[in-house]
Amino acid sequence: MRVIIEPDSAAASRRAACFVAELVRKKPECVLGMATGSTPLLLYQEMIRLHREEGLDFSHVKTFNLDEYVGLGPAHPQSYRFFMNQNLFSQINIDPNHTHIPDGRALDFEAHCRLYEQKIKDAGGIDLQILGVGSDGHIAFNEPGSSLGSRTRLKTLASETIRDNARYFGGEDKVPRLAITMGIGTILESHRCLFLAFGPHKATAVRDTVEGPITAQVTASALQLHREVIGLFDEAAARLLVRRDYYAEVEISQSLLEQGRHRELGIGGV
Protein backbone atom coordinates (compact mmCIF):
# COMPACT_ATOMS: atom_id res chain seq x y z
CA MET A 1 0.00 0.00 0.00
CA ARG A 2 1.30 3.43 -0.91
CA VAL A 3 0.84 5.69 2.13
CA ILE A 4 0.55 9.45 1.69
CA ILE A 5 0.28 11.58 4.83
CA GLU A 6 -0.90 15.17 4.48
CA PRO A 7 -1.15 17.86 7.17
CA ASP A 8 -4.95 17.87 7.19
CA SER A 9 -8.04 16.38 5.56
CA ALA A 10 -8.36 19.24 3.06
CA ALA A 11 -4.86 18.67 1.68
CA ALA A 12 -5.38 14.90 1.56
CA SER A 13 -8.70 15.34 -0.24
CA ARG A 14 -7.13 17.63 -2.84
CA ARG A 15 -4.45 15.00 -3.42
CA ALA A 16 -7.13 12.33 -3.79
CA ALA A 17 -8.97 14.51 -6.32
CA CYS A 18 -5.78 14.68 -8.38
CA PHE A 19 -5.82 10.90 -8.76
CA VAL A 20 -9.49 10.98 -9.78
CA ALA A 21 -8.91 13.79 -12.28
CA GLU A 22 -5.87 12.06 -13.77
CA LEU A 23 -7.94 8.94 -14.43
CA VAL A 24 -10.95 10.82 -15.85
CA ARG A 25 -8.73 12.77 -18.25
CA LYS A 26 -6.82 9.68 -19.30
CA LYS A 27 -9.90 7.45 -19.58
CA PRO A 28 -13.07 9.57 -19.99
CA GLU A 29 -15.34 6.48 -19.89
CA CYS A 30 -13.81 5.21 -16.64
CA VAL A 31 -15.77 3.53 -13.84
CA LEU A 32 -15.55 5.08 -10.37
CA GLY A 33 -16.52 3.30 -7.16
CA MET A 34 -18.09 5.79 -4.78
CA ALA A 35 -18.29 6.00 -0.98
CA THR A 36 -20.54 7.99 1.35
CA GLY A 37 -20.26 9.46 4.82
CA SER A 38 -18.26 12.44 6.02
CA THR A 39 -14.85 11.21 4.80
CA PRO A 40 -15.27 11.75 1.02
CA LEU A 41 -17.14 15.07 1.25
CA LEU A 42 -14.08 17.28 0.76
CA LEU A 43 -12.98 15.06 -2.13
CA TYR A 44 -16.36 15.48 -3.80
CA GLN A 45 -16.21 19.24 -3.28
CA GLU A 46 -12.84 19.32 -5.01
CA MET A 47 -14.19 17.19 -7.88
CA ILE A 48 -17.01 19.73 -8.28
CA ARG A 49 -14.47 22.57 -8.31
CA LEU A 50 -12.38 20.80 -10.94
CA HIS A 51 -15.48 20.38 -13.09
CA ARG A 52 -16.61 23.99 -12.74
CA GLU A 53 -13.25 25.76 -12.89
CA GLU A 54 -11.08 23.42 -14.95
CA GLY A 55 -13.66 21.71 -17.14
CA LEU A 56 -13.19 18.18 -15.79
CA ASP A 57 -15.69 16.21 -17.86
CA PHE A 58 -17.75 13.46 -16.20
CA SER A 59 -20.20 13.00 -19.07
CA HIS A 60 -18.92 9.51 -19.97
CA VAL A 61 -18.03 8.37 -16.45
CA LYS A 62 -19.96 5.53 -14.79
CA THR A 63 -20.22 5.11 -11.02
CA PHE A 64 -21.09 2.31 -8.61
CA ASN A 65 -21.68 3.01 -4.94
CA LEU A 66 -20.52 0.66 -2.23
CA ASP A 67 -23.76 0.27 -0.32
CA GLU A 68 -27.25 1.39 0.66
CA TYR A 69 -29.50 1.07 3.69
CA VAL A 70 -32.34 -1.42 3.38
CA GLY A 71 -35.77 0.18 3.45
CA LEU A 72 -34.75 3.69 2.36
CA GLY A 73 -35.94 5.07 -0.95
CA PRO A 74 -33.93 7.55 -3.04
CA ALA A 75 -35.88 10.53 -1.68
CA HIS A 76 -35.10 9.70 1.96
CA PRO A 77 -32.59 12.29 3.24
CA GLN A 78 -30.40 9.57 4.79
CA SER A 79 -30.36 7.30 1.76
CA TYR A 80 -27.08 7.09 -0.07
CA ARG A 81 -28.76 7.90 -3.38
CA PHE A 82 -29.94 11.18 -1.84
CA PHE A 83 -26.44 11.79 -0.40
CA MET A 84 -24.73 11.28 -3.75
CA ASN A 85 -27.23 13.43 -5.64
CA GLN A 86 -26.88 16.27 -3.14
CA ASN A 87 -23.14 16.18 -2.66
CA LEU A 88 -21.86 15.31 -6.12
CA PHE A 89 -24.04 14.09 -8.97
CA SER A 90 -26.29 17.17 -9.21
CA GLN A 91 -23.25 19.46 -9.39
CA ILE A 92 -21.25 17.78 -12.16
CA ASN A 93 -22.17 16.80 -15.71
CA ILE A 94 -22.59 13.08 -15.08
CA ASP A 95 -25.43 11.18 -16.79
CA PRO A 96 -27.83 10.02 -14.03
CA ASN A 97 -28.32 6.77 -15.96
CA HIS A 98 -24.61 6.10 -15.48
CA THR A 99 -24.84 6.26 -11.66
CA HIS A 100 -25.58 3.02 -9.83
CA ILE A 101 -26.47 2.52 -6.18
CA PRO A 102 -27.95 -0.64 -4.62
CA ASP A 103 -31.72 -0.45 -4.21
CA GLY A 104 -32.59 -0.64 -0.53
CA ARG A 105 -36.19 -1.39 -1.44
CA ALA A 106 -35.46 -4.49 -3.52
CA LEU A 107 -37.74 -7.38 -2.63
CA ASP A 108 -35.54 -10.16 -3.96
CA PHE A 109 -32.24 -9.13 -2.41
CA GLU A 110 -30.29 -12.12 -3.65
CA ALA A 111 -31.28 -11.49 -7.27
CA HIS A 112 -30.66 -7.75 -6.92
CA CYS A 113 -27.15 -8.33 -5.55
CA ARG A 114 -26.31 -10.72 -8.38
CA LEU A 115 -27.54 -8.14 -10.89
CA TYR A 116 -25.44 -5.41 -9.26
CA GLU A 117 -22.33 -7.56 -9.56
CA GLN A 118 -23.15 -8.28 -13.21
CA LYS A 119 -23.57 -4.58 -13.97
CA ILE A 120 -20.10 -3.92 -12.60
CA LYS A 121 -18.67 -6.67 -14.78
CA ASP A 122 -20.56 -5.43 -17.84
CA ALA A 123 -19.07 -1.96 -17.28
CA GLY A 124 -15.57 -3.45 -17.38
CA GLY A 125 -14.97 -3.43 -13.63
CA ILE A 126 -14.25 -0.53 -11.30
CA ASP A 127 -11.19 1.46 -12.32
CA LEU A 128 -10.87 3.44 -9.09
CA GLN A 129 -12.67 2.59 -5.86
CA ILE A 130 -12.96 5.32 -3.22
CA LEU A 131 -13.05 3.96 0.33
CA GLY A 132 -13.43 5.27 3.84
CA VAL A 133 -13.12 3.17 6.98
CA GLY A 134 -15.19 2.68 10.11
CA SER A 135 -13.73 3.24 13.54
CA ASP A 136 -13.64 -0.55 13.99
CA GLY A 137 -11.77 -1.04 10.71
CA HIS A 138 -14.63 -2.06 8.42
CA ILE A 139 -14.99 -0.96 4.79
CA ALA A 140 -18.37 -0.48 3.10
CA PHE A 141 -20.77 -2.36 5.39
CA ASN A 142 -18.45 -5.37 5.70
CA GLU A 143 -18.62 -5.55 9.46
CA PRO A 144 -15.99 -7.31 11.60
CA GLY A 145 -16.15 -11.04 10.93
CA SER A 146 -17.21 -10.64 7.28
CA SER A 147 -15.74 -13.07 4.80
CA LEU A 148 -12.73 -11.65 2.98
CA GLY A 149 -14.04 -13.32 -0.17
CA SER A 150 -17.57 -11.95 0.16
CA ARG A 151 -19.63 -10.55 -2.72
CA THR A 152 -22.42 -7.96 -2.86
CA ARG A 153 -25.02 -9.11 -0.35
CA LEU A 154 -27.43 -8.27 2.47
CA LYS A 155 -25.61 -7.47 5.72
CA THR A 156 -26.73 -6.88 9.32
CA LEU A 157 -25.10 -3.79 10.80
CA ALA A 158 -22.93 -4.07 13.91
CA SER A 159 -23.79 -2.11 17.03
CA GLU A 160 -20.64 0.02 16.56
CA THR A 161 -21.79 1.05 13.08
CA ILE A 162 -25.27 1.85 14.33
CA ARG A 163 -23.80 4.05 17.07
CA ASP A 164 -21.47 5.78 14.59
CA ASN A 165 -24.33 6.56 12.22
CA ALA A 166 -26.93 7.50 14.84
CA ARG A 167 -25.96 11.19 14.53
CA TYR A 168 -27.29 11.23 10.97
CA PHE A 169 -30.64 9.71 11.92
CA GLY A 170 -31.33 11.42 15.23
CA GLY A 171 -30.82 8.37 17.41
CA GLU A 172 -29.75 4.73 17.33
CA ASP A 173 -33.33 3.49 17.27
CA LYS A 174 -33.86 5.19 13.88
CA VAL A 175 -30.84 3.65 12.10
CA PRO A 176 -31.75 0.79 9.72
CA ARG A 177 -30.42 -2.57 10.87
CA LEU A 178 -29.74 -3.97 7.39
CA ALA A 179 -27.83 -2.79 4.33
CA ILE A 180 -26.84 -4.00 0.88
CA THR A 181 -23.10 -3.80 0.47
CA MET A 182 -20.36 -4.70 -1.96
CA GLY A 183 -18.32 -7.53 -0.51
CA ILE A 184 -14.62 -7.58 0.23
CA GLY A 185 -14.06 -9.83 -2.77
CA THR A 186 -15.90 -7.35 -4.98
CA ILE A 187 -13.83 -4.43 -3.71
CA LEU A 188 -10.56 -6.30 -4.20
CA GLU A 189 -11.39 -6.76 -7.89
CA SER A 190 -11.26 -3.00 -8.50
CA HIS A 191 -8.21 -1.92 -10.48
CA ARG A 192 -7.09 0.67 -7.93
CA CYS A 193 -8.31 1.86 -4.52
CA LEU A 194 -8.16 5.26 -2.86
CA PHE A 195 -8.34 4.63 0.88
CA LEU A 196 -9.14 7.79 2.88
CA ALA A 197 -9.15 8.29 6.64
CA PHE A 198 -9.13 11.49 8.68
CA GLY A 199 -9.14 12.38 12.35
CA PRO A 200 -7.77 10.85 15.58
CA HIS A 201 -10.78 8.52 15.92
CA LYS A 202 -9.59 6.69 12.78
CA ALA A 203 -5.97 6.25 13.93
CA THR A 204 -6.41 2.72 15.31
CA ALA A 205 -8.28 1.58 12.20
CA VAL A 206 -5.56 3.04 9.95
CA ARG A 207 -2.79 1.35 11.92
CA ASP A 208 -4.57 -2.01 11.91
CA THR A 209 -5.38 -1.73 8.19
CA VAL A 210 -1.91 -0.71 7.01
CA GLU A 211 0.43 -2.41 9.46
CA GLY A 212 -1.65 -5.02 11.26
CA PRO A 213 -2.32 -8.63 10.33
CA ILE A 214 -4.86 -9.47 7.65
CA THR A 215 -7.97 -10.49 9.55
CA ALA A 216 -11.72 -10.64 9.06
CA GLN A 217 -12.04 -8.74 12.34
CA VAL A 218 -10.59 -5.68 10.54
CA THR A 219 -12.03 -6.07 7.07
CA ALA A 220 -10.07 -3.09 5.70
CA SER A 221 -6.88 -5.08 6.35
CA ALA A 222 -7.78 -7.15 3.26
CA LEU A 223 -6.60 -4.14 1.24
CA GLN A 224 -3.06 -5.41 1.93
CA LEU A 225 -3.87 -8.10 -0.64
CA HIS A 226 -4.82 -5.58 -3.32
CA ARG A 227 -2.36 -4.87 -6.11
CA GLU A 228 -2.64 -1.06 -5.93
CA VAL A 229 -3.99 0.86 -2.94
CA ILE A 230 -3.21 4.50 -2.23
CA GLY A 231 -3.82 5.42 1.40
CA LEU A 232 -4.40 9.14 1.99
CA PHE A 233 -4.43 10.17 5.64
CA ASP A 234 -4.17 13.35 7.65
CA GLU A 235 -1.65 13.61 10.47
CA ALA A 236 -4.21 12.73 13.13
CA ALA A 237 -5.29 9.50 11.43
CA ALA A 238 -1.69 8.48 10.71
CA ARG A 239 -0.33 9.16 14.20
CA LEU A 240 -0.08 5.47 15.21
CA LEU A 241 1.74 4.26 12.10
CA VAL A 242 5.15 2.87 13.00
CA ARG A 243 6.78 3.13 9.55
CA ARG A 244 5.98 6.76 8.86
CA ASP A 245 9.59 7.62 8.00
CA TYR A 246 9.71 4.91 5.36
CA TYR A 247 6.43 6.05 3.80
CA ALA A 248 7.86 9.58 3.55
CA GLU A 249 11.00 8.22 1.85
CA VAL A 250 8.86 6.33 -0.66
CA GLU A 251 7.03 9.53 -1.55
CA ILE A 252 10.29 11.38 -2.10
CA SER A 253 11.44 8.63 -4.46
CA GLN A 254 8.09 8.63 -6.24
CA SER A 255 8.31 12.39 -6.75
CA LEU A 256 11.81 12.13 -8.18
CA LEU A 257 10.69 9.39 -10.56
CA GLU A 258 7.74 11.46 -11.77
CA GLN A 259 10.04 14.43 -12.36
CA GLY A 260 12.48 12.27 -14.31
CA ARG A 261 15.29 12.98 -11.82
CA HIS A 262 16.64 9.46 -12.17
CA ARG A 263 20.26 10.20 -11.36
CA GLU A 264 19.31 11.30 -7.86
CA LEU A 265 17.93 7.81 -7.37
CA GLY A 266 21.04 6.13 -8.72
CA ILE A 267 19.44 5.20 -12.01
CA GLY A 268 21.42 5.56 -15.23
CA GLY A 269 24.88 5.87 -13.78
CA VAL A 270 26.71 8.67 -11.99
Number of C-alpha atoms within 10 A of each C-alpha: 18 14 20 21 21 20 11 15 24 16 17 24 26 18 17 25 22 16 13 20 20 12 17 19 13 10 13 17 17 21 26 24 24 22 22 21 14 9 18 23 18 19 24 22 17 21 25 22 16 17 17 14 9 10 12 19 18 20 14 15 18 23 25 24 22 26 28 27 25 22 17 19 18 19 12 12 14 16 20 26 26 16 18 21 16 12 17 18 20 13 16 21 18 18 15 13 8 14 20 18 19 26 24 23 15 15 10 8 18 13 11 19 21 13 14 19 18 13 14 19 11 9 16 12 20 24 20 23 25 23 22 25 24 23 19 21 24 25 27 24 28 33 24 18 12 18 16 23 13 15 18 25 22 23 20 14 18 16 12 13 18 18 13 14 17 16 12 13 14 10 12 17 11 13 20 17 17 17 23 28 26 27 26 25 15 19 28 22 15 23 16 20 25 20 24 25 28 26 16 17 14 23 23 18 26 30 18 20 24 22 16 15 13 18 17 20 18 26 29 30 25 22 23 17 11 16 13 17 21 18 23 25 27 23 20 19 25 26 18 18 17 12 11 15 9 11 16 14 11 15 15 13 15 13 12 15 15 10 9 11 13 14 12 13 15 9 10 8 8 7
